Amino acid sequence: MNNYETLMKRCFELARQGEGAVSPNPLVGCVVLNKDGEVISEGYHSKYGENHAERDALLKLHNGEERGGTLVVNLEPCSHFGKTPPCADLIIERGISKVVFAMRDVNPKVDGVKKLTDAGIKVVSGILENEAKKLNDVFIKNITERKTFVALKTATTLDGKIATSNGSSKWITSENARNEVKVIRNRYDAILTSSSTVIADNPTMAHRKKIILDRNLKTDLTANIYKKGQVYIFCSGKSCIDGNITYIDTPVNDEKLDISFILEKLYELGIYSVLVEAGGKLNGSFLPYTDKIYHFIAPKITSDNTSRSAFDGKLITDINDSQQFIFDEVKEFPPDLLLTYYPMDIS
């Protein structure tokens, strides 16, 4: 008998090949077995508007070898018409006898289980369900809350510093870690930073969509970040489109741009996930809105309390008032570590 968990892990691997290309759809991978339990096809959703994973895998088969077999997929097969026909219909048409999936689709339009079971297909669900939800955390928030998913990336010393008091920060982490940042960026629809970071570091932040919070329009439009990609500048008092730059007039509270407004606007613009890469003050402002944190840690200690912290802007007198998180994963990018964690109240 095949190990469904092993097959599901393969579905996750396949699904990740669509990172950066399928939004607002979920990441989905699929493995098809014949009636003898042998893997005969694989597929994944490679780009928004193109074939879903199940259709990609099944259309590679032309001799009926899938009939009586099993289809393994990390998300419940769709049962409605969208950009492509329902996957459940093709599964039934191809004579699959069993469908194994990790998690139900949170989209209320989908009830693939009913369509499959009504056709006499055995359904097995819940295989590595928690892992499947983490894989598609962006999609789940988009559908269930109709909000943009916010991830935040920071890189610090062991004592939590991102720069010295005079702003020296290049480089805290190694090239290995910085290369992984490029991989992480690709997962999200856009990256977001502050005018302070643009002015201090003049980063390129290569990405197809970039968001800059620049209340008083202090940044120089010849800066590296403006040279490629679509750029949205949230500012006070200006609203227009100029070439690849869109200016968005934004409410100001306590001399700060209104983050709730910004996130609502991003969702309206079809930016369903964003990666924040900024200094301590903006990181601190975004912390209450953040769904996931990527925290690179270098084996360095500044021993200088005047150095700048990764998160700044909140004054507490009781340590129990700290925001709490749940550690998810630790990866090595020698000599650095990547620690991933979520807010304690995340479902």
C-alpha positions as CSV (number, residue, x, y, z in Angstrom):
1,M,0.0,0.0,0.0
2,N,1.2,3.5,-0.8
3,N,2.1,5.9,2.0
4,Y,-0.3,8.7,1.6
5,E,1.8,11.1,3.7
6,T,4.8,10.5,1.4
7,L,2.7,11.1,-1.7
8,M,1.2,14.3,-0.1
9,K,4.7,15.6,0.6
10,R,5.4,15.2,-3.0
11,C,2.2,17.1,-3.8
12,F,3.6,20.0,-1.7
13,E,6.9,19.9,-3.6
14,L,5.0,20.1,-6.9
15,A,2.7,22.8,-5.6
16,R,5.6,25.1,-4.6
17,Q,6.8,25.2,-8.2
18,G,3.9,27.6,-8.8
19,E,5.1,30.1,-6.2
20,G,4.8,33.6,-7.5
21,A,2.7,32.7,-10.5
22,V,-0.7,31.4,-9.4
23,S,-2.0,34.2,-7.2
24,P,-4.9,34.6,-6.3
25,N,-5.3,30.9,-6.7
26,P,-3.9,28.4,-4.2
27,L,-0.7,26.3,-4.6
28,V,-1.7,22.8,-5.7
29,G,0.2,19.7,-6.7
30,C,-1.1,16.3,-7.7
31,V,0.1,12.7,-8.0
32,V,-1.9,10.0,-9.9
33,L,-1.5,6.3,-9.3
34,N,-2.8,3.4,-11.3
35,K,-4.9,0.6,-9.9
36,D,-1.7,-1.2,-8.8
37,G,-0.6,1.8,-6.7
38,E,2.2,2.9,-9.1
39,V,2.8,6.6,-9.8
40,I,1.9,7.2,-13.4
41,S,1.6,11.0,-13.6
42,E,2.3,14.2,-11.7
43,G,1.1,17.8,-12.2
44,Y,0.8,21.2,-10.5
45,H,-0.9,24.5,-11.0
46,S,1.9,26.5,-12.8
47,K,0.2,29.8,-13.6
48,Y,-3.0,31.7,-12.8
49,G,-5.6,31.0,-15.6
50,E,-3.9,27.7,-16.7
51,N,-4.7,24.1,-15.8
52,H,-5.2,23.2,-12.2
53,A,-3.0,20.5,-10.8
54,E,-5.4,17.6,-11.3
55,R,-6.1,18.5,-14.9
56,D,-2.4,19.0,-15.6
57,A,-1.7,15.5,-14.3
58,L,-4.6,13.7,-15.9
59,L,-4.2,15.3,-19.3
60,K,-0.7,13.8,-19.5
61,L,-2.3,10.3,-19.6
62,H,-3.8,9.1,-22.9
63,N,-4.3,5.3,-22.6
64,G,-6.7,4.9,-19.7
65,E,-4.0,3.7,-17.3
66,E,-5.5,5.9,-14.5
67,R,-8.9,4.1,-14.6
68,G,-9.5,2.4,-11.2
69,G,-6.6,4.3,-9.7
70,T,-6.0,6.9,-7.0
71,L,-5.5,10.7,-7.3
72,V,-3.6,12.4,-4.5
73,V,-3.8,16.2,-4.2
74,N,-3.2,18.8,-1.4
75,L,-6.5,20.6,-1.9
76,E,-10.1,19.4,-2.4
77,P,-10.7,19.2,-6.2
78,C,-12.8,22.2,-7.5
79,S,-16.4,21.5,-8.6
80,H,-17.3,24.8,-10.3
81,F,-16.4,26.6,-13.5
82,G,-13.8,29.4,-13.2
83,K,-10.9,30.1,-15.5
84,T,-10.9,26.3,-16.2
85,P,-13.6,23.6,-16.0
86,P,-14.2,21.7,-12.7
87,C,-11.4,19.2,-11.9
88,A,-14.0,16.9,-10.2
89,D,-15.7,16.4,-13.5
90,L,-12.5,15.3,-15.2
91,I,-11.6,13.0,-12.3
92,I,-15.0,11.3,-12.7
93,E,-14.7,11.1,-16.5
94,R,-11.3,9.4,-16.2
95,G,-12.6,6.7,-13.9
96,I,-10.5,7.4,-10.8
97,S,-11.8,5.2,-8.0
98,K,-10.2,7.1,-5.0
99,V,-9.3,10.7,-4.3
100,V,-7.0,11.5,-1.4
101,F,-6.5,15.2,-0.3
102,A,-5.1,17.2,2.6
103,M,-7.6,20.0,3.2
104,R,-11.1,21.1,2.2
105,D,-11.2,24.2,0.0
106,V,-12.2,27.3,2.0
107,N,-13.9,28.7,-1.1
108,P,-17.6,28.3,-0.4
109,K,-18.2,27.7,-4.2
110,V,-16.3,24.4,-3.9
111,D,-17.9,21.1,-2.9
112,G,-15.8,18.6,-4.7
113,V,-16.4,16.0,-2.0
114,K,-20.1,15.8,-2.7
115,K,-19.6,15.6,-6.5
116,L,-17.0,12.9,-6.2
117,T,-18.9,10.8,-3.6
118,D,-22.2,11.1,-5.6
119,A,-20.2,9.6,-8.5
120,G,-19.2,6.6,-6.3
121,I,-15.6,7.7,-5.8
122,K,-14.0,7.0,-2.4
123,V,-12.7,10.1,-0.7
124,V,-9.9,10.2,1.9
125,S,-9.2,13.6,3.5
126,G,-7.1,15.2,6.2
127,I,-3.7,13.8,5.2
128,L,-1.1,16.3,6.5
129,E,-3.8,18.9,6.8
130,N,-1.9,21.3,9.0
131,E,1.0,21.4,6.6
132,A,-1.4,22.0,3.7
133,K,-2.9,25.0,5.5
134,K,0.6,26.5,6.0
135,L,1.4,26.0,2.4
136,N,-1.7,28.0,1.4
137,D,-1.9,30.5,4.3
138,V,-2.2,33.4,1.9
139,F,-5.1,31.8,0.0
140,I,-6.9,30.9,3.2
141,K,-6.7,34.5,4.5
142,N,-7.8,36.0,1.2
143,I,-10.9,33.8,1.0
144,T,-12.0,33.7,4.6
145,E,-11.2,37.3,5.6
146,R,-11.0,39.1,2.2
147,K,-7.8,40.8,3.4
148,T,-4.2,41.0,2.2
149,F,-1.8,38.5,3.8
150,V,1.1,40.3,5.5
151,A,4.5,38.7,5.9
152,L,7.5,40.5,7.4
153,K,11.2,39.8,6.8
154,T,14.0,41.0,9.1
155,A,17.7,40.1,9.6
156,T,19.3,40.7,13.0
157,T,22.3,39.9,15.1
158,L,21.9,37.5,18.0
159,D,20.9,40.5,20.2
160,G,18.2,41.6,17.9
161,K,19.9,44.5,16.1
162,I,19.4,45.4,12.5
163,A,22.0,48.3,12.3
164,T,24.3,50.3,14.5
165,S,23.2,53.6,15.9
166,N,24.7,55.4,12.8
167,G,22.8,53.1,10.4
168,S,25.6,50.7,9.4
169,S,23.9,47.4,8.4
170,K,25.7,45.9,5.4
171,W,25.9,43.1,5.8
172,I,24.4,41.5,8.9
173,T,23.7,38.1,7.2
174,S,25.6,36.1,4.6
175,E,25.1,35.8,0.8
176,N,23.4,32.4,1.5
177,A,20.8,34.2,3.6
178,R,20.4,37.0,1.1
179,N,19.8,34.6,-1.7
180,E,17.0,33.0,0.3
181,V,15.4,36.4,0.7
182,K,15.0,36.5,-3.1
183,V,13.2,33.2,-3.0
184,I,10.9,34.4,-0.2
185,R,10.1,37.7,-2.1
186,N,8.9,35.7,-5.1
187,R,6.2,34.1,-3.0
188,Y,4.4,37.4,-2.5
189,D,2.5,39.7,-4.8
190,A,4.5,42.7,-3.7
191,I,7.2,43.9,-1.3
192,L,6.7,46.9,1.0
193,T,9.2,49.3,2.5
194,S,9.6,52.8,3.9
195,S,11.0,56.0,2.6
196,S,13.6,55.8,5.4
197,T,14.9,52.5,4.1
198,V,15.0,53.8,0.5
199,I,17.0,56.9,1.5
200,A,19.3,55.1,3.9
201,D,20.1,52.0,1.8
202,N,19.1,52.7,-1.8
203,P,18.0,49.1,-2.2
204,T,16.9,47.6,-5.5
205,M,14.4,45.1,-4.0
206,A,13.9,43.4,-7.3
207,H,10.2,42.5,-7.7
208,R,7.4,43.0,-10.1
209,K,5.4,45.1,-7.6
210,K,6.8,47.4,-4.9
211,I,5.1,49.5,-2.3
212,I,6.8,52.5,-0.7
213,L,5.3,54.4,2.3
214,D,6.6,58.0,1.7
215,R,4.2,60.4,3.5
216,N,6.1,63.6,2.5
217,L,7.5,62.3,-0.8
218,K,11.1,62.5,0.4
219,T,12.5,59.8,-1.8
220,D,14.5,60.5,-5.0
221,L,12.8,59.0,-8.1
222,T,16.2,58.1,-9.5
223,A,16.7,55.6,-6.6
224,N,17.3,52.0,-7.5
225,I,13.9,50.8,-6.3
226,Y,12.1,52.9,-8.9
227,K,14.0,51.6,-11.9
228,K,12.1,48.4,-12.5
229,G,8.6,47.0,-11.7
230,Q,5.3,48.6,-10.8
231,V,5.6,51.0,-7.9
232,Y,2.8,52.2,-5.5
233,I,3.7,55.2,-3.3
234,F,1.4,55.8,-0.3
235,C,1.7,59.4,0.6
236,S,-0.2,62.4,1.9
237,G,-1.9,64.8,-0.6
238,K,-1.1,63.3,-4.0
239,S,-3.1,60.9,-6.1
240,C,-2.1,60.2,-9.7
241,I,-0.3,57.8,-12.1
242,D,3.0,58.8,-13.5
243,G,4.6,56.1,-15.7
244,N,5.3,53.0,-13.6
245,I,4.5,54.9,-10.4
246,T,1.0,55.2,-8.8
247,Y,0.6,57.8,-6.1
248,I,-2.1,57.0,-3.5
249,D,-3.4,59.7,-1.2
250,T,-3.5,58.2,2.3
251,P,-5.0,59.3,5.6
252,V,-2.6,60.3,8.3
253,N,-3.0,59.4,12.0
254,D,-0.5,60.7,14.6
255,E,1.8,61.8,11.8
256,K,1.9,58.3,10.4
257,L,0.2,56.9,7.3
258,D,-2.9,54.8,8.2
259,I,-1.8,51.2,7.8
260,S,-5.4,49.8,7.9
261,F,-6.2,52.0,4.9
262,I,-3.1,50.9,3.1
263,L,-3.9,47.2,3.5
264,E,-7.5,47.7,2.5
265,K,-6.3,49.6,-0.6
266,L,-3.8,46.8,-1.5
267,Y,-6.6,44.2,-1.5
268,E,-8.7,46.5,-3.7
269,L,-5.7,46.7,-6.1
270,G,-5.5,42.9,-6.3
271,I,-2.4,42.7,-4.2
272,Y,-3.3,39.8,-2.0
273,S,0.0,39.2,-0.2
274,V,2.8,41.6,0.7
275,L,6.3,41.1,2.2
276,V,7.4,44.0,4.5
277,E,11.1,44.7,4.5
278,A,11.8,47.8,6.5
279,G,13.4,49.3,9.6
280,G,12.4,48.9,13.2
281,K,9.8,51.6,13.3
282,L,7.8,50.5,10.3
283,N,8.2,46.8,11.4
284,G,6.8,47.8,14.8
285,S,3.9,49.6,13.2
286,F,3.1,46.5,11.0
287,L,3.5,44.0,13.8
288,P,-0.2,44.0,14.8
289,Y,-1.2,43.3,11.2
290,T,1.5,40.7,10.5
291,D,0.5,37.1,9.7
292,K,4.0,35.5,9.4
293,I,7.6,36.6,10.1
294,Y,10.8,35.4,8.5
295,H,13.6,36.2,10.9
296,F,17.2,35.7,9.7
297,I,19.7,35.6,12.6
298,A,23.4,36.0,12.1
299,P,25.9,34.7,14.7
300,K,27.0,38.2,15.7
301,I,26.5,40.3,18.9
302,T,26.7,44.1,18.8
303,S,26.8,44.5,22.6
304,D,25.6,48.0,22.0
305,N,22.2,48.9,23.3
306,T,22.1,52.0,21.1
307,S,22.1,49.9,18.0
308,R,18.8,49.8,16.2
309,S,16.3,47.0,17.0
310,A,14.3,45.0,14.6
311,F,11.0,46.1,16.1
312,D,10.5,49.6,17.6
313,G,7.7,51.9,18.5
314,K,6.0,50.4,21.5
315,L,6.6,51.2,25.2
316,I,5.8,48.5,27.8
317,T,6.6,48.2,31.5
318,D,5.4,44.6,32.0
319,I,7.2,41.9,30.0
320,N,3.9,40.0,29.9
321,D,2.6,42.7,27.6
322,S,4.9,41.5,24.8
323,Q,3.2,40.2,21.7
324,Q,3.6,36.4,21.7
325,F,4.4,34.1,18.7
326,I,4.5,30.5,17.8
327,F,7.7,29.1,16.3
328,D,7.1,27.2,13.1
329,E,10.4,26.3,11.5
330,V,14.2,26.7,11.7
331,K,16.4,26.4,8.6
332,E,20.1,26.9,8.2
333,F,21.7,29.1,5.6
334,P,25.3,28.9,7.0
335,P,26.4,30.6,9.0
336,D,22.9,32.1,9.5
337,L,19.6,30.7,10.7
338,L,16.1,31.5,9.4
339,L,13.4,31.3,12.1
340,T,9.8,31.4,10.9
341,Y,7.0,32.2,13.3
342,Y,3.4,33.2,13.5
343,P,1.4,35.4,15.9
344,M,0.0,33.3,18.8
345,D,-3.6,34.0,17.9
346,I,-3.3,32.7,14.3
347,S,-5.6,29.8,13.5
